Amino acid sequence: MKSSHSPGAVSAVFDEPNLIADAGLVPLVRLAERVGLPGLVAERLRIDGAGNSGGAHPNVKAMTLVAAMCAGADSIDDADRLRHGAMGRLFGGVRAPSTLGTFLRSFTHGHNRQLHAVHRNFLARLARDTPLLPGLDRLAFVDIDPTHRRVFGRTKQGAEFGRFKGVRTLHPILATLSTPLARPVIAAVRLRRGKAADARGAGPFTSEALAATRQAGASGTVIVRADSQFYNADVVATCRRSNAHFSLTVRMNPHIAAAISAIGEDAWTPIRYPEAFVDPDTGELVSDAEVAETTYTAFTGRRKAEQVTARLIVRRVRRLNAEVTPGQGELFISWRYHAVFTDSPFTMLQAELQHRQHAVIEQVIADGKSGPLAHLPSGSFQANNAWLTLWAIAFNLLRAAGSLAGVFHTRATTATLRAHLVNVPARIARSARRLTLHLPDRWPWQHAFTDLFDAAHAPPD
């Protein structure tokens, strides 16, 4: 590609009042309204009283923030992109960034709990009214994982030196919901202080994620997957109370090593993975491994009622060096072991494969960090907590839009959804009372945009 004109023959003037840069917000906002997001916010979120001057019209302000995030905003100031060109002719009630900042700083812990309820109800409505989670009534996976987000500024509430030496962070925790046929959406999200332990509040958080999963329509088998931070009696007990299964990575310790050593050599099943995966211990790509299982009783140091006997599924990969942890015996010289504690109803190889697919939550976290979670923009902890939940709402809205746009966009990242379906320029033309969006000729994703537009504007059932 090269320029078609000399530099002196090209100029730029910002003077066209009938253009917009994000035409995809038209079907997205219509979809959110059709599913009832503004009404949910107005009904559930009550920010009033002395000291809460930013709490008026929370539905309008929340919709402004969600729309801005769908268009690519990663800070409060980026919401100003909603006030250019002809946007005022398409949308009413868009608020200025300063007003939105005041709104977020009005949040307390109680208001965030109300916003969490909005998020759960909105996800349930999206799952009911769009093809967001096919197969949810048969098999669903709930994945839980924490992450750290670096922040700057000594006055930012909750920012502490945590896992990463010399780096101030806040410590969100996420739970995603997916099926074998659907990409993950966000079932629950919370913000925690930088020094918070990974598993802090894991039991109640798991319970809330499972409640959101059931509310979304998961009436069949539900499996909770998590790494070793969440291998504890509270998470397992929560799963069993909620009629869900668990699949938790287990750290190597003397009890686990003894259970693995008792597995006979004839019990190991060789497997070859069609797609190599990264070994978490070494970073090497692994294509060949062996899998076996045994019965294991966990949490033996606790009361009898809290002890749990279930399956211990072990994957072993041959070592490429002779290093071994002292005290683990000769068996551990040749192999590295990765154990999963689970009560999965599936066969050994199915359960092992499903557990490795827990990594899908990392894609959601990376998606957020490349978008609205590039910054946690406020100095107020509760404002950042609200920003996090609004991102979860925007993420689920984009995923629902992708499911309406077609097969490719059903599995695309939100960055791709924004590039293909949201950040589309358009010229606005009026004829009588009708507005027409004139979009770029030969737009590569025209049919996907049209499918989304038509579905969002179709008469309700």
C-alpha positions as a Python dict, from the first residue, in 0.01 Angstrom:
ca = {
    (1, 'M'): (0, 0, 0),
    (2, 'K'): (119, 352, -72),
    (3, 'S'): (-23, 703, -77),
    (4, 'S'): (-215, 793, -393),
    (5, 'H'): (-157, 1171, -367),
    (6, 'S'): (133, 1400, -293),
    (7, 'P'): (149, 1545, 62),
    (8, 'G'): (45, 1888, -58),
    (9, 'A'): (-271, 1751, -221),
    (10, 'V'): (-417, 1609, 102),
    (11, 'S'): (-564, 1797, 397),
    (12, 'A'): (-774, 1707, 701),
    (13, 'V'): (-1065, 1905, 844),
    (14, 'F'): (-1293, 1796, 1132),
    (15, 'D'): (-1616, 1956, 1011),
    (16, 'E'): (-1859, 1677, 910),
    (17, 'P'): (-2163, 1675, 1146),
    (18, 'N'): (-2325, 1368, 989),
    (19, 'L'): (-2046, 1114, 1052),
    (20, 'I'): (-1994, 872, 1339),
    (21, 'A'): (-1700, 643, 1408),
    (22, 'D'): (-1878, 363, 1597),
    (23, 'A'): (-2191, 268, 1405),
    (24, 'G'): (-2192, -75, 1569),
    (25, 'L'): (-2309, 88, 1890),
    (26, 'V'): (-2652, 128, 1730),
    (27, 'P'): (-2737, -247, 1736),
    (28, 'L'): (-2542, -301, 2060),
    (29, 'V'): (-2734, -37, 2254),
    (30, 'R'): (-3059, -161, 2098),
    (31, 'L'): (-2975, -516, 2209),
    (32, 'A'): (-2901, -400, 2564),
    (33, 'E'): (-3231, -211, 2572),
    (34, 'R'): (-3421, -504, 2425),
    (35, 'V'): (-3287, -736, 2696),
    (36, 'G'): (-3370, -475, 2960),
    (37, 'L'): (-3036, -348, 3093),
    (38, 'P'): (-3147, 14, 3155),
    (39, 'G'): (-3454, -105, 3343),
    (40, 'L'): (-3248, -345, 3556),
    (41, 'V'): (-3011, -66, 3658),
    (42, 'A'): (-3298, 172, 3737),
    (43, 'E'): (-3472, -96, 3942),
    (44, 'R'): (-3174, -240, 4134),
    (45, 'L'): (-2923, 44, 4172),
    (46, 'R'): (-3023, 305, 4429),
    (47, 'I'): (-2762, 578, 4480),
    (48, 'D'): (-2921, 863, 4670),
    (49, 'G'): (-2894, 1061, 4989),
    (50, 'A'): (-2645, 1315, 5116),
    (51, 'G'): (-2298, 1286, 4972),
    (52, 'N'): (-2414, 1097, 4663),
    (53, 'S'): (-2463, 1382, 4419),
    (54, 'G'): (-2363, 1161, 4127),
    (55, 'G'): (-2634, 903, 4181),
    (56, 'A'): (-2914, 1057, 3971),
    (57, 'H'): (-3023, 861, 3662),
    (58, 'P'): (-2789, 564, 3721),
    (59, 'N'): (-2936, 377, 3423),
    (60, 'V'): (-2831, 649, 3179),
    (61, 'K'): (-2480, 674, 3324),
    (62, 'A'): (-2429, 299, 3339),
    (63, 'M'): (-2542, 264, 2976),
    (64, 'T'): (-2298, 540, 2875),
    (65, 'L'): (-2008, 357, 3041),
    (66, 'V'): (-2105, 18, 2898),
    (67, 'A'): (-2136, 165, 2547),
    (68, 'A'): (-1800, 340, 2582),
    (69, 'M'): (-1633, 15, 2690),
    (70, 'C'): (-1791, -169, 2397),
    (71, 'A'): (-1637, 94, 2168),
    (72, 'G'): (-1294, 50, 2327),
    (73, 'A'): (-1277, 291, 2621),
    (74, 'D'): (-1016, 195, 2879),
    (75, 'S'): (-1050, 508, 3094),
    (76, 'I'): (-1328, 739, 3204),
    (77, 'D'): (-1205, 1016, 2972),
    (78, 'D'): (-1241, 780, 2675),
    (79, 'A'): (-1619, 801, 2718),
    (80, 'D'): (-1591, 1135, 2537),
    (81, 'R'): (-1575, 936, 2210),
    (82, 'L'): (-1954, 900, 2241),
    (83, 'R'): (-2003, 1276, 2189),
    (84, 'H'): (-1867, 1328, 1838),
    (85, 'G'): (-2030, 1400, 1501),
    (86, 'A'): (-2387, 1275, 1468),
    (87, 'M'): (-2386, 1060, 1784),
    (88, 'G'): (-2631, 1302, 1945),
    (89, 'R'): (-2883, 1227, 1670),
    (90, 'L'): (-2863, 852, 1738),
    (91, 'F'): (-2836, 842, 2117),
    (92, 'G'): (-2983, 1049, 2394),
    (93, 'G'): (-2857, 1100, 2747),
    (94, 'V'): (-2485, 1054, 2683),
    (95, 'R'): (-2304, 1191, 2988),
    (96, 'A'): (-1972, 1374, 3004),
    (97, 'P'): (-1666, 1198, 3151),
    (98, 'S'): (-1664, 1430, 3452),
    (99, 'T'): (-2024, 1329, 3533),
    (100, 'L'): (-1939, 962, 3490),
    (101, 'G'): (-1641, 997, 3724),
    (102, 'T'): (-1865, 1151, 3991),
    (103, 'F'): (-2112, 868, 3938),
    (104, 'L'): (-1847, 598, 3992),
    (105, 'R'): (-1708, 771, 4301),
    (106, 'S'): (-2060, 765, 4450),
    (107, 'F'): (-2046, 384, 4480),
    (108, 'T'): (-2022, 212, 4816),
    (109, 'H'): (-1986, -159, 4889),
    (110, 'G'): (-2365, -188, 4906),
    (111, 'H'): (-2410, -17, 4570),
    (112, 'N'): (-2162, -259, 4416),
    (113, 'R'): (-2363, -550, 4550),
    (114, 'Q'): (-2665, -402, 4375),
    (115, 'L'): (-2465, -371, 4053),
    (116, 'H'): (-2360, -737, 4087),
    (117, 'A'): (-2730, -828, 4092),
    (118, 'V'): (-2779, -626, 3772),
    (119, 'H'): (-2491, -817, 3612),
    (120, 'R'): (-2635, -1158, 3708),
    (121, 'N'): (-2984, -1073, 3585),
    (122, 'F'): (-2852, -925, 3261),
    (123, 'L'): (-2648, -1239, 3191),
    (124, 'A'): (-2955, -1455, 3253),
    (125, 'R'): (-3159, -1248, 3008),
    (126, 'L'): (-2886, -1257, 2743),
    (127, 'A'): (-2863, -1635, 2778),
    (128, 'R'): (-3240, -1661, 2739),
    (129, 'D'): (-3286, -1419, 2448),
    (130, 'T'): (-2971, -1480, 2238),
    (131, 'P'): (-2771, -1788, 2131),
    (132, 'L'): (-2500, -1688, 2381),
    (133, 'L'): (-2459, -2022, 2563),
    (134, 'P'): (-2581, -2316, 2353),
    (135, 'G'): (-2587, -2642, 2543),
    (136, 'L'): (-2613, -2471, 2882),
    (137, 'D'): (-2895, -2702, 2984),
    (138, 'R'): (-2669, -3006, 2942),
    (139, 'L'): (-2312, -2925, 3049),
    (140, 'A'): (-2156, -2606, 3184),
    (141, 'F'): (-1810, -2516, 3313),
    (142, 'V'): (-1745, -2252, 3577),
    (143, 'D'): (-1381, -2142, 3579),
    (144, 'I'): (-1237, -1937, 3865),
    (145, 'D'): (-908, -1751, 3861),
    (146, 'P'): (-753, -1441, 4021),
    (147, 'T'): (-536, -1187, 3846),
    (148, 'H'): (-334, -881, 3938),
    (149, 'R'): (-363, -540, 3772),
    (150, 'R'): (-77, -298, 3812),
    (151, 'V'): (-181, 50, 3921),
    (152, 'F'): (8, 372, 3986),
    (153, 'G'): (-27, 637, 4252),
    (154, 'R'): (21, 610, 4626),
    (155, 'T'): (-330, 741, 4701),
    (156, 'K'): (-515, 474, 4503),
    (157, 'Q'): (-724, 285, 4757),
    (158, 'G'): (-644, -83, 4798),
    (159, 'A'): (-328, -70, 4586),
    (160, 'E'): (-57, -267, 4765),
    (161, 'F'): (267, -452, 4703),
    (162, 'G'): (141, -807, 4664),
    (163, 'R'): (271, -1102, 4465),
    (164, 'F'): (497, -894, 4240),
    (165, 'K'): (789, -738, 4423),
    (166, 'G'): (795, -360, 4397),
    (167, 'V'): (471, -343, 4197),
    (168, 'R'): (150, -196, 4334),
    (169, 'T'): (-154, -395, 4226),
    (170, 'L'): (-522, -445, 4276),
    (171, 'H'): (-634, -807, 4280),
    (172, 'P'): (-953, -893, 4085),
    (173, 'I'): (-1105, -1241, 4088),
    (174, 'L'): (-1321, -1371, 3802),
    (175, 'A'): (-1554, -1661, 3736),
    (176, 'T'): (-1644, -1745, 3378),
    (177, 'L'): (-1925, -1959, 3243),
    (178, 'S'): (-1888, -2165, 2925),
    (179, 'T'): (-2014, -2477, 2754),
    (180, 'P'): (-1848, -2718, 2508),
    (181, 'L'): (-2021, -2521, 2230),
    (182, 'A'): (-1974, -2164, 2358),
    (183, 'R'): (-1694, -1927, 2446),
    (184, 'P'): (-1682, -1809, 2808),
    (185, 'V'): (-1881, -1520, 2947),
    (186, 'I'): (-1831, -1361, 3290),
    (187, 'A'): (-2053, -1504, 3565),
    (188, 'A'): (-1905, -1312, 3859),
    (189, 'V'): (-1626, -1066, 3927),
    (190, 'R'): (-1488, -894, 4237),
    (191, 'L'): (-1212, -648, 4316),
    (192, 'R'): (-980, -711, 4612),
    (193, 'R'): (-685, -537, 4772),
    (194, 'G'): (-343, -601, 4627),
    (195, 'K'): (-225, -814, 4921),
    (196, 'A'): (-538, -1030, 4935),
    (197, 'A'): (-462, -1403, 4927),
    (198, 'D'): (-564, -1573, 4602),
    (199, 'A'): (-826, -1786, 4777),
    (200, 'R'): (-964, -1512, 5003),
    (201, 'G'): (-1343, -1542, 5003),
    (202, 'A'): (-1325, -1833, 4758),
    (203, 'G'): (-1618, -2020, 4913),
    (204, 'P'): (-1873, -1733, 4897),
    (205, 'F'): (-1744, -1625, 4555),
    (206, 'T'): (-1786, -1979, 4420),
    (207, 'S'): (-2138, -1987, 4562),
    (208, 'E'): (-2229, -1662, 4388),
    (209, 'A'): (-2080, -1778, 4058),
    (210, 'L'): (-2280, -2100, 4077),
    (211, 'A'): (-2597, -1907, 4161),
    (212, 'A'): (-2542, -1692, 3850),
    (213, 'T'): (-2483, -2007, 3648),
    (214, 'R'): (-2810, -2162, 3757),
    (215, 'Q'): (-2991, -1833, 3703),
    (216, 'A'): (-2858, -1824, 3347),
    (217, 'G'): (-3025, -2158, 3276),
    (218, 'A'): (-2768, -2427, 3361),
    (219, 'S'): (-2998, -2713, 3455),
    (220, 'G'): (-2763, -3001, 3371),
    (221, 'T'): (-2413, -3096, 3484),
    (222, 'V'): (-2199, -2811, 3617),
    (223, 'I'): (-1825, -2850, 3680),
    (224, 'V'): (-1621, -2592, 3871),
    (225, 'R'): (-1259, -2576, 3753),
    (226, 'A'): (-977, -2395, 3929),
    (227, 'D'): (-605, -2402, 3996),
    (228, 'S'): (-441, -2511, 4319),
    (229, 'Q'): (-510, -2179, 4497),
    (230, 'F'): (-870, -2293, 4528),
    (231, 'Y'): (-800, -2647, 4643),
    (232, 'N'): (-962, -2612, 4984),
    (233, 'A'): (-1249, -2756, 5181),
    (234, 'D'): (-1467, -2444, 5151),
    (235, 'V'): (-1471, -2453, 4768),
    (236, 'V'): (-1544, -2827, 4760),
    (237, 'A'): (-1821, -2792, 5020),
    (238, 'T'): (-1974, -2503, 4824),
    (239, 'C'): (-1976, -2711, 4505),
    (240, 'R'): (-2150, -2999, 4677),
    (241, 'R'): (-2410, -2777, 4842),
    (242, 'S'): (-2486, -2627, 4500),
    (243, 'N'): (-2513, -2969, 4332),
    (244, 'A'): (-2204, -2898, 4119),
    (245, 'H'): (-1891, -3104, 4053),
    (246, 'F'): (-1536, -2981, 4119),
    (247, 'S'): (-1208, -3020, 3930),
    (248, 'L'): (-917, -2864, 4120),
    (249, 'T'): (-545, -2870, 4056),
    (250, 'V'): (-348, -3008, 4354),
    (251, 'R'): (-1, -2899, 4456),
    (252, 'M'): (253, -3172, 4515),
    (253, 'N'): (292, -3259, 4883),
    (254, 'P'): (392, -3577, 5074),
    (255, 'H'): (32, -3707, 5083),
    (256, 'I'): (-18, -3655, 4708),
    (257, 'A'): (327, -3803, 4634),
    (258, 'A'): (241, -4112, 4839),
    (259, 'A'): (-90, -4156, 4653),
    (260, 'I'): (85, -4126, 4317),
    (261, 'S'): (360, -4371, 4420),
    (262, 'A'): (92, -4631, 4498),
    (263, 'I'): (-37, -4628, 4139),
    (264, 'G'): (80, -4939, 3955),
    (265, 'E'): (275, -4906, 3632),
    (266, 'D'): (8, -5098, 3442),
    (267, 'A'): (-252, -4834, 3537),
    (268, 'W'): (-98, -4560, 3321),
    (269, 'T'): (-263, -4484, 2988),
    (270, 'P'): (-42, -4321, 2722),
    (271, 'I'): (-199, -4029, 2536),
    (272, 'R'): (-85, -3801, 2257),
    (273, 'Y'): (-232, -3456, 2238),
    (274, 'P'): (-333, -3342, 1887),
    (275, 'E'): (-228, -2990, 1990),
    (276, 'A'): (77, -2951, 2214),
    (277, 'F'): (25, -2764, 2542),
    (278, 'V'): (268, -2571, 2759),
    (279, 'D'): (395, -2754, 3067),
    (280, 'P'): (329, -2518, 3362),
    (281, 'D'): (649, -2625, 3539),
    (282, 'T'): (900, -2591, 3256),
    (283, 'G'): (732, -2387, 2982),
    (284, 'E'): (805, -2668, 2735),
    (285, 'L'): (558, -2781, 2470),
    (286, 'V'): (424, -3126, 2556),
    (287, 'S'): (264, -3365, 2307),
    (288, 'D'): (297, -3700, 2488),
    (289, 'A'): (200, -3793, 2842),
    (290, 'E'): (47, -4070, 3051),
    (291, 'V'): (-264, -4052, 3267),
    (292, 'A'): (-384, -4262, 3561),
    (293, 'E'): (-623, -4222, 3850),
    (294, 'T'): (-669, -4337, 4207),
    (295, 'T'): (-899, -4267, 4498),
    (296, 'Y'): (-787, -3998, 4741),
    (297, 'T'): (-921, -3851, 5066),
    (298, 'A'): (-853, -3478, 5094),
    (299, 'F'): (-846, -3244, 5392),
    (300, 'T'): (-762, -3518, 5644),
    (301, 'G'): (-640, -3256, 5888),
    (302, 'R'): (-994, -3121, 5929),
    (303, 'R'): (-1305, -3258, 6096),
    (304, 'K'): (-1439, -3588, 5964),
    (305, 'A'): (-1743, -3417, 5814),
    (306, 'E'): (-1517, -3188, 5606),
    (307, 'Q'): (-1300, -3465, 5463),
    (308, 'V'): (-1378, -3554, 5102),
    (309, 'T'): (-1300, -3875, 4915),
    (310, 'A'): (-1296, -3843, 4536),
    (311, 'R'): (-1084, -3915, 4230),
    (312, 'L'): (-722, -3811, 4194),
    (313, 'I'): (-644, -3795, 3820),
    (314, 'V'): (-273, -3768, 3751),
    (315, 'R'): (-96, -3671, 3431),
    (316, 'R'): (275, -3744, 3407),
    (317, 'V'): (525, -3612, 3155),
    (318, 'R'): (873, -3751, 3114),
    (319, 'R'): (1148, -3527, 3246),
    (320, 'L'): (1408, -3391, 3008),
    (321, 'N'): (1658, -3346, 3292),
    (322, 'A'): (1748, -3530, 3609),
    (323, 'E'): (1643, -3264, 3860),
    (324, 'V'): (1401, -3385, 4125),
    (325, 'T'): (1256, -3252, 4446),
    (326, 'P'): (1433, -3415, 4743),
    (327, 'G'): (1232, -3677, 4930),
    (328, 'Q'): (999, -3776, 4646),
    (329, 'G'): (1171, -4105, 4567),
    (330, 'E'): (1305, -4273, 4257),
    (331, 'L'): (969, -4263, 4077),
    (332, 'F'): (990, -3885, 4050),
    (333, 'I'): (1333, -3880, 3887),
    (334, 'S'): (1197, -3968, 3542),
    (335, 'W'): (855, -3801, 3550),
    (336, 'R'): (681, -3475, 3636),
    (337, 'Y'): (332, -3516, 3782),
    (338, 'H'): (25, -3293, 3765),
    (339, 'A'): (-265, -3401, 3984),
    (340, 'V'): (-633, -3303, 3971),
    (341, 'F'): (-877, -3369, 4255),
    (342, 'T'): (-1224, -3415, 4108),
    (343, 'D'): (-1561, -3583, 4138),
    (344, 'S'): (-1628, -3542, 3765),
    (345, 'P'): (-1884, -3788, 3625),
    (346, 'F'): (-1682, -3822, 3303),
    (347, 'T'): (-1425, -4084, 3213),
    (348, 'M'): (-1064, -4034, 3318),
    (349, 'L'): (-940, -3905, 2983),
    (350, 'Q'): (-1244, -3682, 2935),
    (351, 'A'): (-1209, -3534, 3283),
    (352, 'E'): (-835, -3472, 3234),
    (353, 'L'): (-894, -3300, 2901),
    (354, 'Q'): (-1176, -3087, 3041),
    (355, 'H'): (-959, -2973, 3331),
    (356, 'R'): (-679, -2857, 3100),
    (357, 'Q'): (-938, -2645, 2918),
    (358, 'H'): (-966, -2438, 3236),
    (359, 'A'): (-710, -2214, 3061),
    (360, 'V'): (-993, -2047, 2866),
    (361, 'I'): (-1036, -1806, 3156),
    (362, 'E'): (-689, -1669, 3086),
    (363, 'Q'): (-815, -1555, 2747),
    (364, 'V'): (-1094, -1357, 2914),
    (365, 'I'): (-846, -1194, 3154),
    (366, 'A'): (-611, -1107, 2867),
    (367, 'D'): (-909, -971, 2673),
    (368, 'G'): (-993, -738, 2960),
    (369, 'K'): (-635, -621, 3009),
    (370, 'S'): (-614, -524, 2643),
    (371, 'G'): (-936, -324, 2676),
    (372, 'P'): (-1122, -165, 2971),
    (373, 'L'): (-892, -326, 3229),
    (374, 'A'): (-585, -162, 3078),
    (375, 'H'): (-643, 81, 3365),
    (376, 'L'): (-845, 77, 3685),
    (377, 'P'): (-905, 446, 3642),
    (378, 'S'): (-1019, 587, 3977),
    (379, 'G'): (-849, 656, 4307),
    (380, 'S'): (-1157, 514, 4482),
    (381, 'F'): (-1161, 138, 4547),
    (382, 'Q'): (-1539, 110, 4514),
    (383, 'A'): (-1536, 314, 4192),
    (384, 'N'): (-1286, 69, 4045),
    (385, 'N'): (-1501, -220, 4169),
    (386, 'A'): (-1798, -71, 3981),
    (387, 'W'): (-1580, -18, 3671),
    (388, 'L'): (-1483, -387, 3687),
    (389, 'T'): (-1846, -501, 3702),
    (390, 'L'): (-1948, -268, 3420),
    (391, 'W'): (-1667, -420, 3212),
    (392, 'A'): (-1816, -765, 3280),
    (393, 'I'): (-2155, -640, 3158),
    (394, 'A'): (-1997, -489, 2844),
    (395, 'F'): (-1798, -809, 2782),
    (396, 'N'): (-2112, -1024, 2798),
    (397, 'L'): (-2300, -781, 2574),
    (398, 'L'): (-2024, -802, 2311),
    (399, 'R'): (-2021, -1182, 2331),
    (400, 'A'): (-2400, -1187, 2279),
    (401, 'A'): (-2363, -953, 1980),
    (402, 'G'): (-2100, -1186, 1836),
    (403, 'S'): (-2335, -1482, 1874),
    (404, 'L'): (-2595, -1295, 1667),
    (405, 'A'): (-2343, -1195, 1401),
    (406, 'G'): (-2249, -1546, 1293),
    (407, 'V'): (-2026, -1846, 1354),
    (408, 'F'): (-1692, -1667, 1321),
    (409, 'H'): (-1781, -1383, 1555),
    (410, 'T'): (-1932, -1622, 1808),
    (411, 'R'): (-1576, -1729, 1894),
    (412, 'A'): (-1390, -1403, 1826),
    (413, 'T'): (-1222, -1193, 2093),
    (414, 'T'): (-1386, -869, 2198),
    (415, 'A'): (-1102, -679, 2025),
    (416, 'T'): (-1202, -847, 1698),
    (417, 'L'): (-1570, -779, 1765),
    (418, 'R'): (-1494, -411, 1814),
    (419, 'A'): (-1282, -393, 1499),
    (420, 'H'): (-1533, -579, 1278),
    (421, 'L'): (-1871, -482, 1420),
    (422, 'V'): (-1847, -176, 1646),
    (423, 'N'): (-1580, 64, 1519),
    (424, 'V'): (-1748, 98, 1179),
    (425, 'P'): (-1776, 453, 1038),
    (426, 'A'): (-2110, 567, 904),
    (427, 'R'): (-2278, 876, 760),
    (428, 'I'): (-2623, 963, 894),
    (429, 'A'): (-2897, 1063, 649),
    (430, 'R'): (-3251, 1164, 743),
    (431, 'S'): (-3561, 1109, 532),
    (432, 'A'): (-3882, 1228, 698),
    (433, 'R'): (-3863, 1057, 1040),
    (434, 'R'): (-3631, 779, 931),
    (435, 'L'): (-3255, 771, 986),
    (436, 'T'): (-3031, 570, 752),
    (437, 'L'): (-2675, 467, 832),
    (438, 'H'): (-2460, 479, 520),
    (439, 'L'): (-2174, 238, 593),
    (440, 'P'): (-1852, 179, 395),
    (441, 'D'): (-1896, 6, 62),
    (442, 'R'): (-1732, -340, 50),
    (443, 'W'): (-1690, -360, 428),
    (444, 'P'): (-1545, -713, 472),
    (445, 'W'): (-1783, -800, 755),
    (446, 'Q'): (-2097, -647, 605),
    (447, 'H'): (-2307, -962, 636),
    (448, 'A'): (-2214, -1017, 1000),
    (449, 'F'): (-2301, -654, 1082),
    (450, 'T'): (-2632, -685, 897),
    (451, 'D'): (-2721, -1006, 1084),
    (452, 'L'): (-2650, -834, 1417),
    (453, 'F'): (-2838, -519, 1319),
    (454, 'D'): (-3145, -710, 1202),
    (455, 'A'): (-3153, -933, 1510),
    (456, 'A'): (-3122, -637, 1749),
    (457, 'H'): (-3399, -445, 1575),
    (458, 'A'): (-3638, -736, 1521),
    (459, 'P'): (-3974, -714, 1699),
    (460, 'P'): (-3961, -883, 2040),
    (461, 'D'): (-4107, -1232, 2071),
}
